[in-house]
């Protein structure tokens, strides 16, 4: 990993730390700030400051130090974390995010300097609310302390230091650490920001005897370091977080005996024959006098197991997670899609050949490909909880802007869906949440007059249903006014006057471009821009959106999305020579078709079910098969049938998007390549179910009118 890669990894991890800070601060606004949450916020700020110091981002270090100092005073109880301080700290978090974005333009660039200067007023607000943090031991101590480390090394061997009052660190950097863009000296300088470096001994045991054999890009040096600090082991280890894969770290904790100290060094130092060097490190880093060194080196030097265990190299810890670029996962999914198509072609050839061994081999390969497919898709699945968490801040800020008391309740955070879907659903959800707060939740006076609590509630919920994920945005506000929506639609010519619409059809009118019933325009809404974009974005994800609302009770907007956009388990059906694919999760059952001629509904175990003749829908010229089947589809609590000529069975389907020319074709959501090389169209189940229900209702209405 080069320096650019390391910097990008740092920026990504910093975003996670900033998210932790924001989540913790918002949690403190919803109740009494508990010590665990405050400690979590403090540790995130502390880690962010330290990591920034490793990259020489002194402006960020100094700014975050102010946040860290105030948070430390909150931990100690000398400063109260009230709403005013939370608001300032949230603004500070936003400012650090801006600084991080400026890092890509170069920390010495004008953009970074301008962003850095713009935080001066925030630092002033922090000082007013949390006390001055620029005094001795403050901001100056927080910057990368190269001077402190250098001073410690220069004063090596100063009297008064013993192993009983400080840590001893053994550092063995890997040979590739320099090529990865990391400077070992920067870590020594950073230690000086939260302690005192007593002494440093360079260990050159890995230097090649022949200078000509040296690689200038390799690191051959190690360090023995005496370090006094009040920090714990975890804090010291975290200072080397960015090189944990290229470093063996040994720690001898304070309180070790002289004999244990020697045993520890012998275990870490391979060139034991150089007793002079061993004496030097005992004096320089341990502060031992000559007589103490003589006594410690006398045999036998019995090892102390407790301290030997404490010296175990940290670099041997098992790695639990790996960061993978999203485009690499996209490429993997694409390749697996092509592999599925190729395997389908091989299976077809095997069946045609009549060779049993060939068929068995291709069946084994297909089964393995399916396992790989499932594993690859799981790599892209992420929990929606991270997306939900960001709305705590949205609700906090918008509620302050509107002057309303609004809380956010979240459930179903562990529901998983494709990373691409998560990334694209954020903006539509933001618009819906802001709309609920602005239009849905009434002012406190109006709520109290209706017998409601003064504070309103917005809820986010997610759950899996029939192979899809459903996300609900609901509120306990005034609900949608059907009469007002319908009147506005008639006024704009969207609906003929006198036409009867269902509640769902009336509510869906708000998704028409430019539609708005707001009495006044605000910074948040009222211009009729947004809800049509929300629906368009949801439709682009092959999803649907529906509204349920009750006056003075509240509104719930349900978004139904596919779990993945790349590969699905499909079910093939045929009309004549044309093959179509249905998502397997949307199929309830398949039965033999029988219905009264002239009707588009049938009885399924005593229940009336509407259906669609796929042949009629696509005007297929071939005559109908002698025996037809009906595929029972379910979507969002509704059920309908699809009449087809033949059932061809399950098929792993690689979804190919339709071109712009066909993007407006009804009831088709995509295409797929079959093993024969032919194209099969993927049917849009939500559209089919809705079409069947509407046709059946219209037919029943006409029959009633004729009677």
N, C-alpha and C positions, 0 to 999 in steps of 0.2 A: 504493500500500500504506500503510494507516494504522498507528498505533503498535501496535494490538492484533495486526494481521497480522504486523508485524515481530517482535513478541514471540513469537508462535506459531512463526514460522520459526526464531527463535533456539532455542526449546525443542526443536524437531525436530532441528536440527543439533547441539544439545548432546547429545541422545540418541545420535546417531551417534558423536560424539567419546567419550562414555563407553563405548560399545561397543568402540571402538578401544583404549581404555585397558585394558578387561577382557580383550580378545582378546590383546593384547600381553603382559599380565602372566601370563596362563595359559600362553602359549607359552614364557615364561621358566621355568615350573615343569617343563617337559618336557625340559629340556636346559640347557646353558650359555647364559646370557643374552647374545645377540650385540649388538653396538653398534647395528646398524640397528633392531632391535626396541626397544631402550631409547630411541633417538632418536625413534622413532615415538610411543612412550608419552609422552615429554616434550613433543613438539610438540602432541599432542592436549590435554594438560593446559594448556600455555601458551596455545593458541588458546581453550580454554574459559575461562580466566581473563580473557583480553583481551576476549572477547565479552561476558562477564558485566559487565565494567567499563563497557562502552558503555551498558548498561541500568541502571547505578547499583546493581547487586546486590552491594554491598560485602561482605556476609556470605559470599557464594559466592566472591568474589574472594580474600578473606583465607584462606578454608579451602583453596581449590585452590592458593593460593600455597605453603602448607606442603607439599602433595604435589609441586608443581613443584620446590621447593627441594631436597627429598630426592632426586627423580629426577635433578636436575642433579648432585648429588653422586655418584649412582650412575654417571652418564655420565663424570664425572671420575675415577672409580675410588676415591674416598675413602670410599664406603659400599658394602657388598656387598648385592646383591639376593638375599637368602636366602628360604627359605619363610616365615619369620616376617614379614619385611617385605612380601612379596607378599600375605600374608593381610591385613595391616593396610591396605595400599593398596587391595585389593579392597573392604574394608569402607568405606574412604574414598570409593571410587567409588560404592558403594551409598548412602552418606550424601548425596553430591552429587545423586544421582538423586532422593532424597527432597526435598532443597532445591528442585530444579527443579519437582517436583510442587507444592510450596508456593507457587511463584511465581505460579501461576494464581489463588491466593487473595489475591495482592498481597504484594510484598516487605516491606511495612511491617506486614503483618497478624500476628496472634498466632500463627497456624499456622507462618508462616515463622520467626518469632523463636524459637518452641519447638524447631523442627527445627534451627535454627542453633545453639542452646545445647547440643543433645544431641550435637553433634560434638566437645565439649571433650575427652572422654576419648580420642577418636581422634587429636586433635592432640597430646595428651600422649604417646601411643604412638609417634607419628611422631617426636617430639623425642627419645624414648628410643632409637629404632632408627636415626634418621637425623641426629641433631644438632639443636641449637636453630635455629629459623628466624625468631625474633622480634627478632633484634638489628638493628642499624643496617643499612639496605639490605634488610631482610627484609620482614615483612608490611606495615609502614607504607609501604614503597616500592611495594608491589603494588597499593594501592588507587588508584582513579581520581585522578590527581594534578593536580587543578585548581590547587593552590597552586604546583606546580612550573612549570606552563605560564605562570601569571600572573607568577611571579618572573622567568621567562625574558623575557617581554615587557617587564616593567618595567626590566630591565637591558639593553634593546636598545642595541646600539652599543658595548657594553663592549669595551675594547681586548683584543687578544690572540687574537681569533677570525679566522681566514682561511678561504677556501673549501677550503684544502688539508686541513683537519682536521674537516670536518663535511659533512653532506648538505644540499642545498637542495631543498625540496618546493614545488611549485606546485599549489594545490588550486583547482579550479573546480567547485563544487557545482551540480547541476542545479536548475532553478527549482522542481521538485516535491519536493525533499528534505524540506522542512518539512512539507508535507502528508502525507508518508510517515511522519512521526513521528520523524525523525532530527534531532538537534541538531548542527550542524557543530562547535560548541565542544566537544562531548563527545569528538570525535576528537582535537582538540588536547590536551585534558586527558589522554587515554589515551596519547598519545605520551610524556608525561612519566613514564609508568610504566616505560619501558625506555630512557630517554635524557634529554637536557636540551634544552629548547626555548630556543635562543639569542635568537631574535627573531622577531616576527610583524609582517607588513605587510598591512593590509587593502586589497584591490583592489576598488574600487567602480565599475569601468568599465561594468557592465551596469545601473547605476541609471538609470531613466528621467529625462529632463531635466525632465519635468513631474511633480511629486510626486503630482498627482491621478491619474496613470496607474499608480501603484504598486499592486500586489496584495499585501495584507498576508500572504497565505499563500505567496507566492513568495520564494525565496532569490535575491538579486541579488549577493551578496558572494562574493569569492574571497579566498584567502590565499596569501602568500608566506612560507615558514617556513624559518628556519635551525635545523638539528636535529643535535645531536651524539649519536652512539650507536655501540655496538660491534656492533649487530645488522646483518644483511645486508639486501639489497634485498627478498628474499621476506618477511622479518619486517615490514618497513615497509609493504609493499603489503598484507599480511594485516591490518594495523590498520584498513584501510578496506574490509574484506570486505563489510560490510553495505550499503554504498552504491556498490558497484562499477558499478551500472547508472546511478547518478545523480551520477557524479563523473568528471572528467578529472584524472588524476594525472600530474604530471611530476616526475622525480627527476634531480637532478644529483649525481653521486657525488663523494665526497671526492677531492681531487687535481686538480681542474679548474684551469686557468689563469684569470687575471683576464679575459682576452679571451674565453675560452670561457664564462665566467660571464655576461658581458654579452650574448653571442650567444644564450645560452640564454634569458635574460630577455626579449630582444627578440622571440624566437619565441613566448613565452607571453603577452606583454603587448601588447595591441592599441593602446593609446593611447601611441604612441611619442613624441608631441610633448611629453609631460609629462616632460622630462628631470629636473626636480626630484624627481618621485616615483621615477624610476629611481635617482637618486643616493641617495635615502632608503633604498630597499630594499637597495642595495649596502652601505650603511653599517650599517643595522639588522640585516639577516639575514646579511650576509656578513662584517661586521666590518672592511671595507676603510677605510683612512684616506683623507683627501681627495686626497692626491697619487696614491694608487693608483687612485682612481676616475677622476681626470683622465686618467691614462695609459691606463686601460682603455677610456675613451670616445673616445679619439682615433681618427679614421678612418685607414686602413681597418681595420675589425674583422673580420678573416678568420674565417669560421666553422670550427670544428673538428668534422669529421663524426662523430668517435667520440662526443663528448659530446652532439652534436645527436641522435644516435641514442638515447643514453641518456635523452633527454627525451621520447621518444615517449609520447603519452598512453596510459595503460593502459586507459582506458575503451573503446577501440576493439577490444579483444580479443573474438573470437567466443564467443558463449555456446554451451556444449555440452549442457547439461542444463536441464530445467525441472521444477519441483515442481508436481504437479497433485493436488488433493484427490481422495481415493478416491471420494467421493460424486459428483463430476463425471464420473469414469470410469463409475461405475455408471449414471448417467443416460444417458451416451452409448451404452452397451451396450444399455440398455432401448430407447432410441430406434431403434437399428439393428435390434433385434429386431422392432419394430413396422414398420419399413421393409421388412424381409424378408417379413413377412406381407402387406403391401400390394403388394409387387412380385409375389408369387405369385398374388395375385388378378388383377393386371393381366395377367400372362402367360396366365392361364386365359381371360380375356376376349379377349385377342388371338388365341388359338388358335380360340376359338369364332367369332370374327368372320370368319376366313378372309382377313383383310387381311394380305398379306405384309409390307408396309412397317411396319405396326403390330407384327407379330410380331418383326421385326428390331430395332425400336426398344426393345421391352420386353426382348429378349434382351441388348441392349447395356447397358440400365439394370441388369439383373440381374447382369451380369458386373462392372460397376462397384461395385454394392452388395456383392458377394462380396469384392472387393478391400478395400473400406472395412471390412467385417466382420473380415477377417484382420488388418488394421492395428490396428483397435480392440482386438481380443483380445490382440494382441502387447503393447499398452500395459499390459495387466493382468498379463502374465506376468512373474514375478520368479524369480530363482534361489533354490533352497532352501538354498544355502550359508549365508545369513544366519541361517536357523533352526537349522541344524546347529551354527553357531558358538556359539550360546548354551549348548549342552550341555557345552562345555568347562568352564564354571563349575559346572554342575550336577554333573558327574562329580567335579570338584575338591572341592566342598563335601561331597557325599554320601560320598565315599571317606574324607574326614577324620572324618566323623561315625560311619561304620561301622568305622573302624580298619583298612581294607583298602587294598591297593595296587592301584589300578585306573587304567588309561589308556583314553583314547577315541581310536579311529581313525575317520576320516571319509573317504568317497569319494563321487563323483558330485555334488559341490557345485554344479556348473554346470547341473544339470538344472533345467528351468523348469516352473512350473505357475502356475495362477491365483492372484492375490494373496489372494482370499477363502479359497481352500483352504489356503494357507500360514498365514494367520492362525488358522484353526480347527484345524490339525493340531498346533500347538505343545503344547497341554495333553495330548492323548493320547500324543504321543511322550515327553513328560516322565515320565508315569506308567510307560511301558514301560521307559524307561532306568533309572529308579529301581528298578523291579521286578527288572531284570536284575542290578543291582548288589547288591540286598538278598538276593534269593532265588537268583539264578543263580550269581554268582561266589562260590566257597567261600572260607573263611578261608585265610590263607597256609599254616598247618600242614597243613590237609587237602589243599591243592593239591600241596604238596611230597610228601606221602605217596602221592599218585597219580602222581608223576613229572612233575607240571606245574610251570611257573615259579611263583614265589611271587606274582607280580603277575598279576592278571586283565586281560582286555581286553574292552571293549564297542565294537561297531562300528556305525556308521551309514552306510548306503549308499542311493543313489537312482539309478534308471535308467528310461528310457522303454521301454515294451513294448506293442505293439498299441494305440496311441492312448491309453494310460494311463501314469501314473507309478507306479512301485513303490518303496516305501520299506521298507528292511529294518533291523530292530534285532536284532542278534545278540550273543551272548556266548560265551566259551569256558569256561563254568562246568559245573556238575554235570548240567544237563539236567533235563527234567521226568520225574517218576516216574509212569509210566502206572498201575502197580498201585495206588499211593497215591491218585491222582486218581479212578480207577474205584471204589475202595473207598469213598471219600468221597461219590461221586455215588450209589452204591447206598444208603449210609447215609441220605442226604438224600431218597431216593426219586426222584431224577432219572433213574435208569436201573433197569430191571428186572434183578433178580439172575439171572445166567446168560446174559444177552444178549451177543452177540458184537459188538464195535465195532471199527472201524478205528482206527489210531493217530490220524488227523486228527480223528475224532469224539471220541475220548477227550480230546485236547488242547483241543478247542473247549469242553469242559465248564467250563473255568476262566473262561469269559465269562458263566456263569450268575450272576444276582444273588446276592450274599452268599457266593459259593463261595470257600473258602480251605482250603489244606492246611497253612498255617503252624503250627508247634508253639507259637509265642509271638507276642504282639503287640508290634510295635516302633513307633517314631515314623514309620516309613516305610510299613509294610504289616502285613498279618496280620489285618485286620478284615473282609476279604471285600468291601471297598468299592473300586471303581475299575475293574476289568477289564470289568465289564458296561457301565460308563459309557464306557469306551474304545470298545467295539464299537458302542454306540449312537451315539456321535459320528462314528465312521467310516461307519456306515450312513447317517447323515443327510447325509453328503457324497457319497452314491451310491458308496461304496467298499466293499471287502471286506477281511477280515483272516484270515490263516491262520498256522498254527504248524507248524514242523518242529523236532524235538528228538531228541537221542541222548544216552543216559545217559553221563555223565562226559566228553562231548565238547562239548556246548553246545546252545543254543537259538537259533533264528532266527524272528522274527515278521515276516511280510510284509504290508504294507498296500498295496493297489492302489486308486488314486484316479483319477478322470477329470481330464484336464488343465484343463478349464474347466467351470463350472457354468451357463453362460449360453446358449451357442449351439453346436450340433454339426452336423457333416455327417451327415445321416441317410439311411437307405434305407427306402423305403416298401414294405410288403407288404400284401396284402389277403386277408381271409377273408370270403367273401360280399360284403356291402356295407360291412363294417367295415375300416378302414384302421389299420395299426399302423406304428410307426417303430422301426428298429433303428439303433444307432450304426454308422456305416459302417466305423470302424476295427476293429470286432469281427467283421466278416464276412470269411471266408476265400474263399468261392466260392459260386456257386449252380448246382445241377445238377437234372436232371429226376428226380422222385421215383419210386423203384421199390423195393418191399420185400415180403417174404413176409407175407401177411395174418396178423394175430394177433401179430406181433412188433413191438417198439418199438426195433429196431436194424436196421441195414442194412450192406452192404459198400460201402466207398468205396475203390476201387483196392486191394482186397485187405485193407483194415483194417476191423475192426468199429467202427461208429460208432452210438451211441444217438441217438434222435431223439424229438421231442415233436410230436404233432399239435396245432397251435394251435387248430384247430376244437374239439377235445375239451377242451382246457384251459379255454376260455372258453365252452363249450357254445353255440356258434353254431348257430342253427336252420336256416340255409340249407343245401341239399345241397352236397356237395363238387363242385368243378370236375372236368371230365372229365380234364384234365391238370394235375397238381399239380407244384410245385417244392419242393426242399428247400434251405434256406439253411444253409450250414455255418458255425457260430459257433465262435470260439475265445476262451477266457478262462483265463488263468493256467496255460497248458500243457495244458488239457483241451479236447476238441473234441466238439461235439454238433450235431445237425441240428434244423431247425425246418421243419415241413411247412406250406406255405401254398398258397392258390389261385392268387395272381398276384403277379408282381414288377413294381412300379410305378416303380422307379428312384430315383436320388439326389434329395435334397431338403434344403435348408438348414433346420434345425429349431431353432426358438426354444423352449427348455425352459420350460414353465410348471409350477410345483409343484402337486402334488395337495392338495386340501383335507384337513383333519384326518379327515373322515369316511372318506376312501379311503386314508389313510396306511398302513394295515396290509394292503392288498390285495397279494397275492403276485404276483411277476413283472411288476409295473408300477412304473416309476420316475418317471413324469411324464406330461405331456401337451403337445400342440402344436396351434396353430390352422392349418388348411389354407387355401389360397387361396379355397376355396369357403365358408369360414366354419365348416366342420365341425371337430370335435375329433378328433384322432388320438392314441391312447395310445402312449407310449414304453415299449418293453419293457425289462425288467431282464435283461440278458444273463447276468451272473453267476448270478442265481437260476435262469434257464432251463437253463444248462449244468449246474449242480449237480443240479437236479431230474431232468434226463434221465439223468445218470450214476447217481443213486440208484435211479431206477425200473428201469433196465437191470440193475443189480447185484441188486436184489431179485428181478427176474424170473428171472435166471439161477440165483439161490439156490433159488427155488421149483422150477425145472425139475430141478435137481440132487437136491433132496429127493424129488421125485416119482419120479425114476429109481431 
